[in-house]
Amino acid sequence: MKNKKNVGLGMALGMAVGTAIGVALDNVGVWLTIGLALGAGIGSRFKDNKKREPKN
C-alpha cells in the first residue's frame, strides 16, 4: 500500500514540474504528460525508509 502512496506523490510532483516547464515553453500539454510519466516512474522507485528486521 505504501508504494501506491509513493507513486501518487511522484505523479503529483511530476505534474507540477511538467506544468511549470510547459508554461515556460508554451507547450503545457506535452510537458504535463512528460512530467506525469516521469513522476510516476520516479515515485515507483521510492523505498520505504523504515528500519526492517534483517533476514536470516
mmCIF entry with sequence, helices, sheets and N, C-alpha, C, O atoms, coordinates in Angstrom:
data_MODEL
# 
_entry.id   MODEL 
# 
_entity.id                         1 
_entity.type                       polymer 
_entity.pdbx_number_of_molecules   1 
# 
_entity_poly.entity_id                      1 
_entity_poly.type                           'polypeptide(L)' 
_entity_poly.nstd_linkage                   no 
_entity_poly.nstd_monomer                   no 
_entity_poly.pdbx_seq_one_letter_code       MKNKKNVGLGMALGMAVGTAIGVALDNVGVWLTIGLALGAGIGSRFKDNKKREPKN 
_entity_poly.pdbx_seq_one_letter_code_can   MKNKKNVGLGMALGMAVGTAIGVALDNVGVWLTIGLALGAGIGSRFKDNKKREPKN 
_entity_poly.pdbx_strand_id                 A 
# 
loop_
_entity_poly_seq.entity_id 
_entity_poly_seq.num 
_entity_poly_seq.mon_id 
_entity_poly_seq.hetero 
1 1  MET n 
1 2  LYS n 
1 3  ASN n 
1 4  LYS n 
1 5  LYS n 
1 6  ASN n 
1 7  VAL n 
1 8  GLY n 
1 9  LEU n 
1 10 GLY n 
1 11 MET n 
1 12 ALA n 
1 13 LEU n 
1 14 GLY n 
1 15 MET n 
1 16 ALA n 
1 17 VAL n 
1 18 GLY n 
1 19 THR n 
1 20 ALA n 
1 21 ILE n 
1 22 GLY n 
1 23 VAL n 
1 24 ALA n 
1 25 LEU n 
1 26 ASP n 
1 27 ASN n 
1 28 VAL n 
1 29 GLY n 
1 30 VAL n 
1 31 TRP n 
1 32 LEU n 
1 33 THR n 
1 34 ILE n 
1 35 GLY n 
1 36 LEU n 
1 37 ALA n 
1 38 LEU n 
1 39 GLY n 
1 40 ALA n 
1 41 GLY n 
1 42 ILE n 
1 43 GLY n 
1 44 SER n 
1 45 ARG n 
1 46 PHE n 
1 47 LYS n 
1 48 ASP n 
1 49 ASN n 
1 50 LYS n 
1 51 LYS n 
1 52 ARG n 
1 53 GLU n 
1 54 PRO n 
1 55 LYS n 
1 56 ASN n 
# 
_struct_asym.id          A 
_struct_asym.entity_id   1 
# 
loop_
_struct_conf.conf_type_id 
_struct_conf.id 
_struct_conf.pdbx_PDB_helix_id 
_struct_conf.beg_label_comp_id 
_struct_conf.beg_label_asym_id 
_struct_conf.beg_label_seq_id 
_struct_conf.pdbx_beg_PDB_ins_code 
_struct_conf.end_label_comp_id 
_struct_conf.end_label_asym_id 
_struct_conf.end_label_seq_id 
_struct_conf.pdbx_end_PDB_ins_code 
_struct_conf.beg_auth_comp_id 
_struct_conf.beg_auth_asym_id 
_struct_conf.beg_auth_seq_id 
_struct_conf.end_auth_comp_id 
_struct_conf.end_auth_asym_id 
_struct_conf.end_auth_seq_id 
_struct_conf.pdbx_PDB_helix_class 
_struct_conf.details 
_struct_conf.pdbx_PDB_helix_length 
HELX_P HELX_P1 AA1 LYS A 2  ? LEU A 25 ? LYS A 2  LEU A 25 1 ? 24 
HELX_P HELX_P2 AA2 VAL A 28 ? ARG A 45 ? VAL A 28 ARG A 45 1 ? 18 
# 
_struct_conf_type.id          HELX_P 
_struct_conf_type.criteria    ? 
_struct_conf_type.reference   ? 
# 
loop_
_atom_site.group_PDB 
_atom_site.id 
_atom_site.type_symbol 
_atom_site.label_atom_id 
_atom_site.label_alt_id 
_atom_site.label_comp_id 
_atom_site.label_asym_id 
_atom_site.label_entity_id 
_atom_site.label_seq_id 
_atom_site.pdbx_PDB_ins_code 
_atom_site.Cartn_x 
_atom_site.Cartn_y 
_atom_site.Cartn_z 
_atom_site.occupancy 
_atom_site.B_iso_or_equiv 
_atom_site.pdbx_formal_charge 
_atom_site.auth_seq_id 
_atom_site.auth_comp_id 
_atom_site.auth_asym_id 
_atom_site.auth_atom_id 
_atom_site.pdbx_PDB_model_num 
ATOM 1   N N  . MET A 1 1  ? 0.828  -1.193  0.000   1.00 0.00 ? 1  MET A N  1 
ATOM 2   C CA . MET A 1 1  ? 0.000  0.000   0.000   1.00 0.00 ? 1  MET A CA 1 
ATOM 3   C C  . MET A 1 1  ? 0.873  1.257   0.000   1.00 0.00 ? 1  MET A C  1 
ATOM 4   O O  . MET A 1 1  ? 0.502  2.273   -0.588  1.00 0.00 ? 1  MET A O  1 
ATOM 5   N N  . LYS A 1 2  ? 2.024  1.185   0.656   1.00 0.00 ? 2  LYS A N  1 
ATOM 6   C CA . LYS A 1 2  ? 2.908  2.346   0.729   1.00 0.00 ? 2  LYS A CA 1 
ATOM 7   C C  . LYS A 1 2  ? 3.410  2.731   -0.661  1.00 0.00 ? 2  LYS A C  1 
ATOM 8   O O  . LYS A 1 2  ? 3.591  3.914   -0.950  1.00 0.00 ? 2  LYS A O  1 
ATOM 9   N N  . ASN A 1 3  ? 3.637  1.730   -1.525  1.00 0.00 ? 3  ASN A N  1 
ATOM 10  C CA . ASN A 1 3  ? 4.137  2.012   -2.863  1.00 0.00 ? 3  ASN A CA 1 
ATOM 11  C C  . ASN A 1 3  ? 3.136  2.843   -3.664  1.00 0.00 ? 3  ASN A C  1 
ATOM 12  O O  . ASN A 1 3  ? 3.539  3.713   -4.437  1.00 0.00 ? 3  ASN A O  1 
ATOM 13  N N  . LYS A 1 4  ? 1.836  2.587   -3.490  1.00 0.00 ? 4  LYS A N  1 
ATOM 14  C CA . LYS A 1 4  ? 0.825  3.357   -4.208  1.00 0.00 ? 4  LYS A CA 1 
ATOM 15  C C  . LYS A 1 4  ? 0.841  4.815   -3.768  1.00 0.00 ? 4  LYS A C  1 
ATOM 16  O O  . LYS A 1 4  ? 0.615  5.717   -4.575  1.00 0.00 ? 4  LYS A O  1 
ATOM 17  N N  . LYS A 1 5  ? 1.109  5.040   -2.489  1.00 0.00 ? 5  LYS A N  1 
ATOM 18  C CA . LYS A 1 5  ? 1.188  6.409   -1.990  1.00 0.00 ? 5  LYS A CA 1 
ATOM 19  C C  . LYS A 1 5  ? 2.391  7.117   -2.600  1.00 0.00 ? 5  LYS A C  1 
ATOM 20  O O  . LYS A 1 5  ? 2.312  8.294   -2.952  1.00 0.00 ? 5  LYS A O  1 
ATOM 21  N N  . ASN A 1 6  ? 3.503  6.401   -2.723  1.00 0.00 ? 6  ASN A N  1 
ATOM 22  C CA . ASN A 1 6  ? 4.697  6.985   -3.323  1.00 0.00 ? 6  ASN A CA 1 
ATOM 23  C C  . ASN A 1 6  ? 4.476  7.317   -4.793  1.00 0.00 ? 6  ASN A C  1 
ATOM 24  O O  . ASN A 1 6  ? 4.941  8.353   -5.269  1.00 0.00 ? 6  ASN A O  1 
ATOM 25  N N  . VAL A 1 7  ? 3.777  6.457   -5.512  1.00 0.00 ? 7  VAL A N  1 
ATOM 26  C CA . VAL A 1 7  ? 3.500  6.714   -6.924  1.00 0.00 ? 7  VAL A CA 1 
ATOM 27  C C  . VAL A 1 7  ? 2.613  7.944   -7.061  1.00 0.00 ? 7  VAL A C  1 
ATOM 28  O O  . VAL A 1 7  ? 2.843  8.782   -7.934  1.00 0.00 ? 7  VAL A O  1 
ATOM 29  N N  . GLY A 1 8  ? 1.615  8.057   -6.217  1.00 0.00 ? 8  GLY A N  1 
ATOM 30  C CA . GLY A 1 8  ? 0.744  9.231   -6.251  1.00 0.00 ? 8  GLY A CA 1 
ATOM 31  C C  . GLY A 1 8  ? 1.497  10.517  -5.968  1.00 0.00 ? 8  GLY A C  1 
ATOM 32  O O  . GLY A 1 8  ? 1.265  11.536  -6.619  1.00 0.00 ? 8  GLY A O  1 
ATOM 33  N N  . LEU A 1 9  ? 2.393  10.474  -5.004  1.00 0.00 ? 9  LEU A N  1 
ATOM 34  C CA . LEU A 1 9  ? 3.204  11.643  -4.686  1.00 0.00 ? 9  LEU A CA 1 
ATOM 35  C C  . LEU A 1 9  ? 4.117  11.993  -5.854  1.00 0.00 ? 9  LEU A C  1 
ATOM 36  O O  . LEU A 1 9  ? 4.259  13.162  -6.212  1.00 0.00 ? 9  LEU A O  1 
ATOM 37  N N  . GLY A 1 10 ? 4.727  10.984  -6.438  1.00 0.00 ? 10 GLY A N  1 
ATOM 38  C CA . GLY A 1 10 ? 5.592  11.221  -7.594  1.00 0.00 ? 10 GLY A CA 1 
ATOM 39  C C  . GLY A 1 10 ? 4.830  11.802  -8.768  1.00 0.00 ? 10 GLY A C  1 
ATOM 40  O O  . GLY A 1 10 ? 5.327  12.693  -9.457  1.00 0.00 ? 10 GLY A O  1 
ATOM 41  N N  . MET A 1 11 ? 3.615  11.297  -9.000  1.00 0.00 ? 11 MET A N  1 
ATOM 42  C CA . MET A 1 11 ? 2.793  11.822  -10.090 1.00 0.00 ? 11 MET A CA 1 
ATOM 43  C C  . MET A 1 11 ? 2.424  13.280  -9.843  1.00 0.00 ? 11 MET A C  1 
ATOM 44  O O  . MET A 1 11 ? 2.460  14.096  -10.764 1.00 0.00 ? 11 MET A O  1 
ATOM 45  N N  . ALA A 1 12 ? 2.074  13.604  -8.614  1.00 0.00 ? 12 ALA A N  1 
ATOM 46  C CA . ALA A 1 12 ? 1.707  14.986  -8.287  1.00 0.00 ? 12 ALA A CA 1 
ATOM 47  C C  . ALA A 1 12 ? 2.892  15.930  -8.479  1.00 0.00 ? 12 ALA A C  1 
ATOM 48  O O  . ALA A 1 12 ? 2.743  17.015  -9.042  1.00 0.00 ? 12 ALA A O  1 
ATOM 49  N N  . LEU A 1 13 ? 4.059  15.516  -8.012  1.00 0.00 ? 13 LEU A N  1 
ATOM 50  C CA . LEU A 1 13 ? 5.247  16.352  -8.185  1.00 0.00 ? 13 LEU A CA 1 
ATOM 51  C C  . LEU A 1 13 ? 5.624  16.465  -9.659  1.00 0.00 ? 13 LEU A C  1 
ATOM 52  O O  . LEU A 1 13 ? 6.018  17.535  -10.122 1.00 0.00 ? 13 LEU A O  1 
ATOM 53  N N  . GLY A 1 14 ? 5.504  15.365  -10.391 1.00 0.00 ? 14 GLY A N  1 
ATOM 54  C CA . GLY A 1 14 ? 5.803  15.394  -11.819 1.00 0.00 ? 14 GLY A CA 1 
ATOM 55  C C  . GLY A 1 14 ? 4.862  16.302  -12.585 1.00 0.00 ? 14 GLY A C  1 
ATOM 56  O O  . GLY A 1 14 ? 5.278  17.009  -13.503 1.00 0.00 ? 14 GLY A O  1 
ATOM 57  N N  . MET A 1 15 ? 3.584  16.281  -12.205 1.00 0.00 ? 15 MET A N  1 
ATOM 58  C CA . MET A 1 15 ? 2.622  17.171  -12.858 1.00 0.00 ? 15 MET A CA 1 
ATOM 59  C C  . MET A 1 15 ? 2.953  18.632  -12.577 1.00 0.00 ? 15 MET A C  1 
ATOM 60  O O  . MET A 1 15 ? 2.837  19.478  -13.463 1.00 0.00 ? 15 MET A O  1 
ATOM 61  N N  . ALA A 1 16 ? 3.362  18.928  -11.359 1.00 0.00 ? 16 ALA A N  1 
ATOM 62  C CA . ALA A 1 16 ? 3.702  20.311  -11.008 1.00 0.00 ? 16 ALA A CA 1 
ATOM 63  C C  . ALA A 1 16 ? 4.918  20.790  -11.802 1.00 0.00 ? 16 ALA A C  1 
ATOM 64  O O  . ALA A 1 16 ? 4.919  21.895  -12.345 1.00 0.00 ? 16 ALA A O  1 
ATOM 65  N N  . VAL A 1 17 ? 5.940  19.959  -11.862 1.00 0.00 ? 17 VAL A N  1 
ATOM 66  C CA . VAL A 1 17 ? 7.150  20.333  -12.603 1.00 0.00 ? 17 VAL A CA 1 
ATOM 67  C C  . VAL A 1 17 ? 6.850  20.414  -14.100 1.00 0.00 ? 17 VAL A C  1 
ATOM 68  O O  . VAL A 1 17 ? 7.291  21.345  -14.774 1.00 0.00 ? 17 VAL A O  1 
ATOM 69  N N  . GLY A 1 18 ? 6.105  19.443  -14.614 1.00 0.00 ? 18 GLY A N  1 
ATOM 70  C CA . GLY A 1 18 ? 5.748  19.451  -16.028 1.00 0.00 ? 18 GLY A CA 1 
ATOM 71  C C  . GLY A 1 18 ? 4.919  20.662  -16.413 1.00 0.00 ? 18 GLY A C  1 
ATOM 72  O O  . GLY A 1 18 ? 5.112  21.232  -17.487 1.00 0.00 ? 18 GLY A O  1 
ATOM 73  N N  . THR A 1 19 ? 4.002  21.059  -15.550 1.00 0.00 ? 19 THR A N  1 
ATOM 74  C CA . THR A 1 19 ? 3.191  22.243  -15.822 1.00 0.00 ? 19 THR A CA 1 
ATOM 75  C C  . THR A 1 19 ? 4.050  23.502  -15.820 1.00 0.00 ? 19 THR A C  1 
ATOM 76  O O  . THR A 1 19 ? 3.877  24.374  -16.672 1.00 0.00 ? 19 THR A O  1 
ATOM 77  N N  . ALA A 1 20 ? 4.965  23.600  -14.879 1.00 0.00 ? 20 ALA A N  1 
ATOM 78  C CA . ALA A 1 20 ? 5.840  24.776  -14.819 1.00 0.00 ? 20 ALA A CA 1 
ATOM 79  C C  . ALA A 1 20 ? 6.707  24.877  -16.074 1.00 0.00 ? 20 ALA A C  1 
ATOM 80  O O  . ALA A 1 20 ? 6.850  25.957  -16.646 1.00 0.00 ? 20 ALA A O  1 
ATOM 81  N N  . ILE A 1 21 ? 7.278  23.766  -16.497 1.00 0.00 ? 21 ILE A N  1 
ATOM 82  C CA . ILE A 1 21 ? 8.095  23.776  -17.714 1.00 0.00 ? 21 ILE A CA 1 
ATOM 83  C C  . ILE A 1 21 ? 7.222  24.071  -18.928 1.00 0.00 ? 21 ILE A C  1 
ATOM 84  O O  . ILE A 1 21 ? 7.622  24.821  -19.819 1.00 0.00 ? 21 ILE A O  1 
ATOM 85  N N  . GLY A 1 22 ? 6.026  23.478  -18.961 1.00 0.00 ? 22 GLY A N  1 
ATOM 86  C CA . GLY A 1 22 ? 5.116  23.708  -20.074 1.00 0.00 ? 22 GLY A CA 1 
ATOM 87  C C  . GLY A 1 22 ? 4.692  25.156  -20.205 1.00 0.00 ? 22 GLY A C  1 
ATOM 88  O O  . GLY A 1 22 ? 4.592  25.672  -21.318 1.00 0.00 ? 22 GLY A O  1 
ATOM 89  N N  . VAL A 1 23 ? 4.442  25.813  -19.098 1.00 0.00 ? 23 VAL A N  1 
ATOM 90  C CA . VAL A 1 23 ? 4.081  27.233  -19.138 1.00 0.00 ? 23 VAL A CA 1 
ATOM 91  C C  . VAL A 1 23 ? 5.268  28.057  -19.635 1.00 0.00 ? 23 VAL A C  1 
ATOM 92  O O  . VAL A 1 23 ? 5.099  28.981  -20.430 1.00 0.00 ? 23 VAL A O  1 
ATOM 93  N N  . ALA A 1 24 ? 6.458  27.721  -19.168 1.00 0.00 ? 24 ALA A N  1 
ATOM 94  C CA . ALA A 1 24 ? 7.645  28.465  -19.581 1.00 0.00 ? 24 ALA A CA 1 
ATOM 95  C C  . ALA A 1 24 ? 7.930  28.290  -21.071 1.00 0.00 ? 24 ALA A C  1 
ATOM 96  O O  . ALA A 1 24 ? 8.379  29.227  -21.732 1.00 0.00 ? 24 ALA A O  1 
ATOM 97  N N  . LEU A 1 25 ? 7.671  27.097  -21.602 1.00 0.00 ? 25 LEU A N  1 
ATOM 98  C CA . LEU A 1 25 ? 7.968  26.819  -23.010 1.00 0.00 ? 25 LEU A CA 1 
ATOM 99  C C  . LEU A 1 25 ? 6.742  26.916  -23.907 1.00 0.00 ? 25 LEU A C  1 
ATOM 100 O O  . LEU A 1 25 ? 6.828  26.632  -25.102 1.00 0.00 ? 25 LEU A O  1 
ATOM 101 N N  . ASP A 1 26 ? 5.606  27.312  -23.351 1.00 0.00 ? 26 ASP A N  1 
ATOM 102 C CA . ASP A 1 26 ? 4.349  27.484  -24.087 1.00 0.00 ? 26 ASP A CA 1 
ATOM 103 C C  . ASP A 1 26 ? 3.895  26.188  -24.766 1.00 0.00 ? 26 ASP A C  1 
ATOM 104 O O  . ASP A 1 26 ? 3.455  26.199  -25.916 1.00 0.00 ? 26 ASP A O  1 
ATOM 105 N N  . ASN A 1 27 ? 4.009  25.078  -24.040 1.00 0.00 ? 27 ASN A N  1 
ATOM 106 C CA . ASN A 1 27 ? 3.548  23.790  -24.547 1.00 0.00 ? 27 ASN A CA 1 
ATOM 107 C C  . ASN A 1 27 ? 3.142  22.923  -23.353 1.00 0.00 ? 27 ASN A C  1 
ATOM 108 O O  . ASN A 1 27 ? 3.791  21.920  -23.055 1.00 0.00 ? 27 ASN A O  1 
ATOM 109 N N  . VAL A 1 28 ? 2.074  23.317  -22.681 1.00 0.00 ? 28 VAL A N  1 
ATOM 110 C CA . VAL A 1 28 ? 1.668  22.687  -21.430 1.00 0.00 ? 28 VAL A CA 1 
ATOM 111 C C  . VAL A 1 28 ? 1.264  21.231  -21.632 1.00 0.00 ? 28 VAL A C  1 
ATOM 112 O O  . VAL A 1 28 ? 1.618  20.380  -20.816 1.00 0.00 ? 28 VAL A O  1 
ATOM 113 N N  . GLY A 1 29 ? 0.538  20.930  -22.688 1.00 0.00 ? 29 GLY A N  1 
ATOM 114 C CA . GLY A 1 29 ? 0.033  19.572  -22.899 1.00 0.00 ? 29 GLY A CA 1 
ATOM 115 C C  . GLY A 1 29 ? 1.122  18.527  -22.968 1.00 0.00 ? 29 GLY A C  1 
ATOM 116 O O  . GLY A 1 29 ? 1.015  17.464  -22.357 1.00 0.00 ? 29 GLY A O  1 
ATOM 117 N N  . VAL A 1 30 ? 2.169  18.827  -23.712 1.00 0.00 ? 30 VAL A N  1 
ATOM 118 C CA . VAL A 1 30 ? 3.267  17.871  -23.865 1.00 0.00 ? 30 VAL A CA 1 
ATOM 119 C C  . VAL A 1 30 ? 4.022  17.713  -22.556 1.00 0.00 ? 30 VAL A C  1 
ATOM 120 O O  . VAL A 1 30 ? 4.272  16.591  -22.114 1.00 0.00 ? 30 VAL A O  1 
ATOM 121 N N  . TRP A 1 31 ? 4.387  18.827  -21.931 1.00 0.00 ? 31 TRP A N  1 
ATOM 122 C CA . TRP A 1 31 ? 5.195  18.754  -20.722 1.00 0.00 ? 31 TRP A CA 1 
ATOM 123 C C  . TRP A 1 31 ? 4.424  18.232  -19.521 1.00 0.00 ? 31 TRP A C  1 
ATOM 124 O O  . TRP A 1 31 ? 5.015  17.648  -18.613 1.00 0.00 ? 31 TRP A O  1 
ATOM 125 N N  . LEU A 1 32 ? 3.119  18.434  -19.503 1.00 0.00 ? 32 LEU A N  1 
ATOM 126 C CA . LEU A 1 32 ? 2.312  17.879  -18.422 1.00 0.00 ? 32 LEU A CA 1 
ATOM 127 C C  . LEU A 1 32 ? 2.347  16.357  -18.470 1.00 0.00 ? 32 LEU A C  1 
ATOM 128 O O  . LEU A 1 32 ? 2.518  15.708  -17.438 1.00 0.00 ? 32 LEU A O  1 
ATOM 129 N N  . THR A 1 33 ? 2.187  15.785  -19.658 1.00 0.00 ? 33 THR A N  1 
ATOM 130 C CA . THR A 1 33 ? 2.212  14.321  -19.770 1.00 0.00 ? 33 THR A CA 1 
ATOM 131 C C  . THR A 1 33 ? 3.608  13.762  -19.534 1.00 0.00 ? 33 THR A C  1 
ATOM 132 O O  . THR A 1 33 ? 3.748  12.692  -18.942 1.00 0.00 ? 33 THR A O  1 
ATOM 133 N N  . ILE A 1 34 ? 4.641  14.465  -19.985 1.00 0.00 ? 34 ILE A N  1 
ATOM 134 C CA . ILE A 1 34 ? 6.010  14.013  -19.719 1.00 0.00 ? 34 ILE A CA 1 
ATOM 135 C C  . ILE A 1 34 ? 6.283  14.040  -18.216 1.00 0.00 ? 34 ILE A C  1 
ATOM 136 O O  . ILE A 1 34 ? 6.846  13.090  -17.671 1.00 0.00 ? 34 ILE A O  1 
ATOM 137 N N  . GLY A 1 35 ? 5.891  15.111  -17.551 1.00 0.00 ? 35 GLY A N  1 
ATOM 138 C CA . GLY A 1 35 ? 6.079  15.207  -16.103 1.00 0.00 ? 35 GLY A CA 1 
ATOM 139 C C  . GLY A 1 35 ? 5.307  14.142  -15.350 1.00 0.00 ? 35 GLY A C  1 
ATOM 140 O O  . GLY A 1 35 ? 5.800  13.593  -14.364 1.00 0.00 ? 35 GLY A O  1 
ATOM 141 N N  . LEU A 1 36 ? 4.099  13.847  -15.808 1.00 0.00 ? 36 LEU A N  1 
ATOM 142 C CA . LEU A 1 36 ? 3.281  12.812  -15.177 1.00 0.00 ? 36 LEU A CA 1 
ATOM 143 C C  . LEU A 1 36 ? 3.946  11.444  -15.299 1.00 0.00 ? 36 LEU A C  1 
ATOM 144 O O  . LEU A 1 36 ? 4.020  10.696  -14.325 1.00 0.00 ? 36 LEU A O  1 
ATOM 145 N N  . ALA A 1 37 ? 4.428  11.122  -16.490 1.00 0.00 ? 37 ALA A N  1 
ATOM 146 C CA . ALA A 1 37 ? 5.078  9.829   -16.704 1.00 0.00 ? 37 ALA A CA 1 
ATOM 147 C C  . ALA A 1 37 ? 6.371  9.710   -15.901 1.00 0.00 ? 37 ALA A C  1 
ATOM 148 O O  . ALA A 1 37 ? 6.623  8.685   -15.268 1.00 0.00 ? 37 ALA A O  1 
ATOM 149 N N  . LEU A 1 38 ? 7.175  10.747  -15.928 1.00 0.00 ? 38 LEU A N  1 
ATOM 150 C CA . LEU A 1 38 ? 8.424  10.710  -15.159 1.00 0.00 ? 38 LEU A CA 1 
ATOM 151 C C  . LEU A 1 38 ? 8.155  10.659  -13.660 1.00 0.00 ? 38 LEU A C  1 
ATOM 152 O O  . LEU A 1 38 ? 8.847  9.951   -12.929 1.00 0.00 ? 38 LEU A O  1 
ATOM 153 N N  . GLY A 1 39 ? 7.169  11.394  -13.206 1.00 0.00 ? 39 GLY A N  1 
ATOM 154 C CA . GLY A 1 39 ? 6.822  11.382  -11.782 1.00 0.00 ? 39 GLY A CA 1 
ATOM 155 C C  . GLY A 1 39 ? 6.334  10.026  -11.318 1.00 0.00 ? 39 GLY A C  1 
ATOM 156 O O  . GLY A 1 39 ? 6.672  9.588   -10.219 1.00 0.00 ? 39 GLY A O  1 
ATOM 157 N N  . ALA A 1 40 ? 5.540  9.352   -12.145 1.00 0.00 ? 40 ALA A N  1 
ATOM 158 C CA . ALA A 1 40 ? 5.066  8.015   -11.786 1.00 0.00 ? 40 ALA A CA 1 
ATOM 159 C C  . ALA A 1 40 ? 6.225  7.032   -11.734 1.00 0.00 ? 40 ALA A C  1 
ATOM 160 O O  . ALA A 1 40 ? 6.281  6.181   -10.846 1.00 0.00 ? 40 ALA A O  1 
ATOM 161 N N  . GLY A 1 41 ? 7.138  7.143   -12.672 1.00 0.00 ? 41 GLY A N  1 
ATOM 162 C CA . GLY A 1 41 ? 8.308  6.263   -12.678 1.00 0.00 ? 41 GLY A CA 1 
ATOM 163 C C  . GLY A 1 41 ? 9.204  6.484   -11.481 1.00 0.00 ? 41 GLY A C  1 
ATOM 164 O O  . GLY A 1 41 ? 9.663  5.530   -10.854 1.00 0.00 ? 41 GLY A O  1 
ATOM 165 N N  . ILE A 1 42 ? 9.450  7.731   -11.167 1.00 0.00 ? 42 ILE A N  1 
ATOM 166 C CA . ILE A 1 42 ? 10.294 8.046   -10.016 1.00 0.00 ? 42 ILE A CA 1 
ATOM 167 C C  . ILE A 1 42 ? 9.587  7.665   -8.718  1.00 0.00 ? 42 ILE A C  1 
ATOM 168 O O  . ILE A 1 42 ? 10.223 7.154   -7.796  1.00 0.00 ? 42 ILE A O  1 
ATOM 169 N N  . GLY A 1 43 ? 8.288  7.905   -8.639  1.00 0.00 ? 43 GLY A N  1 
ATOM 170 C CA . GLY A 1 43 ? 7.529  7.555   -7.436  1.00 0.00 ? 43 GLY A CA 1 
ATOM 171 C C  . GLY A 1 43 ? 7.506  6.064   -7.167  1.00 0.00 ? 43 GLY A C  1 
ATOM 172 O O  . GLY A 1 43 ? 7.485  5.643   -6.011  1.00 0.00 ? 43 GLY A O  1 
ATOM 173 N N  . SER A 1 44 ? 7.510  5.259   -8.221  1.00 0.00 ? 44 SER A N  1 
ATOM 174 C CA . SER A 1 44 ? 7.503  3.812   -8.026  1.00 0.00 ? 44 SER A CA 1 
ATOM 175 C C  . SER A 1 44 ? 8.850  3.302   -7.527  1.00 0.00 ? 44 SER A C  1 
ATOM 176 O O  . SER A 1 44 ? 8.935  2.192   -7.002  1.00 0.00 ? 44 SER A O  1 
ATOM 177 N N  . ARG A 1 45 ? 9.897  4.097   -7.686  1.00 0.00 ? 45 ARG A N  1 
ATOM 178 C CA . ARG A 1 45 ? 11.224 3.685   -7.241  1.00 0.00 ? 45 ARG A CA 1 
ATOM 179 C C  . ARG A 1 45 ? 11.533 4.115   -5.810  1.00 0.00 ? 45 ARG A C  1 
ATOM 180 O O  . ARG A 1 45 ? 12.538 3.686   -5.243  1.00 0.00 ? 45 ARG A O  1 
ATOM 181 N N  . PHE A 1 46 ? 10.683 4.956   -5.217  1.00 0.00 ? 46 PHE A N  1 
ATOM 182 C CA . PHE A 1 46 ? 10.894 5.359   -3.829  1.00 0.00 ? 46 PHE A CA 1 
ATOM 183 C C  . PHE A 1 46 ? 10.800 4.133   -2.934  1.00 0.00 ? 46 PHE A C  1 
ATOM 184 O O  . PHE A 1 46 ? 9.978  3.244   -3.156  1.00 0.00 ? 46 PHE A O  1 
ATOM 185 N N  . LYS A 1 47 ? 11.648 4.100   -1.929  1.00 0.00 ? 47 LYS A N  1 
ATOM 186 C CA . LYS A 1 47 ? 11.607 2.983   -0.987  1.00 0.00 ? 47 LYS A CA 1 
ATOM 187 C C  . LYS A 1 47 ? 11.179 3.494   0.376   1.00 0.00 ? 47 LYS A C  1 
ATOM 188 O O  . LYS A 1 47 ? 11.387 4.655   0.728   1.00 0.00 ? 47 LYS A O  1 
ATOM 189 N N  . ASP A 1 48 ? 10.582 2.598   1.119   1.00 0.00 ? 48 ASP A N  1 
ATOM 190 C CA . ASP A 1 48 ? 10.169 2.916   2.475   1.00 0.00 ? 48 ASP A CA 1 
ATOM 191 C C  . ASP A 1 48 ? 11.420 3.016   3.346   1.00 0.00 ? 48 ASP A C  1 
ATOM 192 O O  . ASP A 1 48 ? 12.256 2.112   3.318   1.00 0.00 ? 48 ASP A O  1 
ATOM 193 N N  . ASN A 1 49 ? 11.565 4.080   4.109   1.00 0.00 ? 49 ASN A N  1 
ATOM 194 C CA . ASN A 1 49 ? 12.764 4.305   4.911   1.00 0.00 ? 49 ASN A CA 1 
ATOM 195 C C  . ASN A 1 49 ? 12.684 3.708   6.312   1.00 0.00 ? 49 ASN A C  1 
ATOM 196 O O  . ASN A 1 49 ? 13.580 3.928   7.127   1.00 0.00 ? 49 ASN A O  1 
ATOM 197 N N  . LYS A 1 50 ? 11.629 2.960   6.599   1.00 0.00 ? 50 LYS A N  1 
ATOM 198 C CA . LYS A 1 50 ? 11.510 2.360   7.919   1.00 0.00 ? 50 LYS A CA 1 
ATOM 199 C C  . LYS A 1 50 ? 12.557 1.261   8.085   1.00 0.00 ? 50 LYS A C  1 
ATOM 200 O O  . LYS A 1 50 ? 12.916 0.567   7.133   1.00 0.00 ? 50 LYS A O  1 
ATOM 201 N N  . LYS A 1 51 ? 13.031 1.124   9.316   1.00 0.00 ? 51 LYS A N  1 
ATOM 202 C CA . LYS A 1 51 ? 14.008 0.075   9.593   1.00 0.00 ? 51 LYS A CA 1 
ATOM 203 C C  . LYS A 1 51 ? 13.309 -1.274  9.567   1.00 0.00 ? 51 LYS A C  1 
ATOM 204 O O  . LYS A 1 51 ? 12.242 -1.450  10.156  1.00 0.00 ? 51 LYS A O  1 
ATOM 205 N N  . ARG A 1 52 ? 13.913 -2.199  8.890   1.00 0.00 ? 52 ARG A N  1 
ATOM 206 C CA . ARG A 1 52 ? 13.347 -3.537  8.788   1.00 0.00 ? 52 ARG A CA 1 
ATOM 207 C C  . ARG A 1 52 ? 14.246 -4.522  9.519   1.00 0.00 ? 52 ARG A C  1 
ATOM 208 O O  . ARG A 1 52 ? 15.451 -4.309  9.661   1.00 0.00 ? 52 ARG A O  1 
ATOM 209 N N  . GLU A 1 53 ? 13.638 -5.591  9.974   1.00 0.00 ? 53 GLU A N  1 
ATOM 210 C CA . GLU A 1 53 ? 14.413 -6.621  10.642  1.00 0.00 ? 53 GLU A CA 1 
ATOM 211 C C  . GLU A 1 53 ? 15.247 -7.366  9.613   1.00 0.00 ? 53 GLU A C  1 
ATOM 212 O O  . GLU A 1 53 ? 14.770 -7.643  8.512   1.00 0.00 ? 53 GLU A O  1 
ATOM 213 N N  . PRO A 1 54 ? 16.486 -7.694  9.956   1.00 0.00 ? 54 PRO A N  1 
ATOM 214 C CA . PRO A 1 54 ? 17.335 -8.407  8.989   1.00 0.00 ? 54 PRO A CA 1 
ATOM 215 C C  . PRO A 1 54 ? 16.802 -9.813  8.720   1.00 0.00 ? 54 PRO A C  1 
ATOM 216 O O  . PRO A 1 54 ? 16.272 -10.479 9.610   1.00 0.00 ? 54 PRO A O  1 
ATOM 217 N N  . LYS A 1 55 ? 16.957 -10.239 7.485   1.00 0.00 ? 55 LYS A N  1 
ATOM 218 C CA . LYS A 1 55 ? 16.538 -11.591 7.118   1.00 0.00 ? 55 LYS A CA 1 
ATOM 219 C C  . LYS A 1 55 ? 17.637 -12.572 7.487   1.00 0.00 ? 55 LYS A C  1 
ATOM 220 O O  . LYS A 1 55 ? 18.825 -12.280 7.348   1.00 0.00 ? 55 LYS A O  1 
ATOM 221 N N  . ASN A 1 56 ? 17.221 -13.736 7.959   1.00 0.00 ? 56 ASN A N  1 
ATOM 222 C CA . ASN A 1 56 ? 18.202 -14.771 8.324   1.00 0.00 ? 56 ASN A CA 1 
ATOM 223 C C  . ASN A 1 56 ? 18.237 -15.847 7.292   1.00 0.00 ? 56 ASN A C  1 
ATOM 224 O O  . ASN A 1 56 ? 19.000 -16.804 7.424   1.00 0.00 ? 56 ASN A O  1 
# 
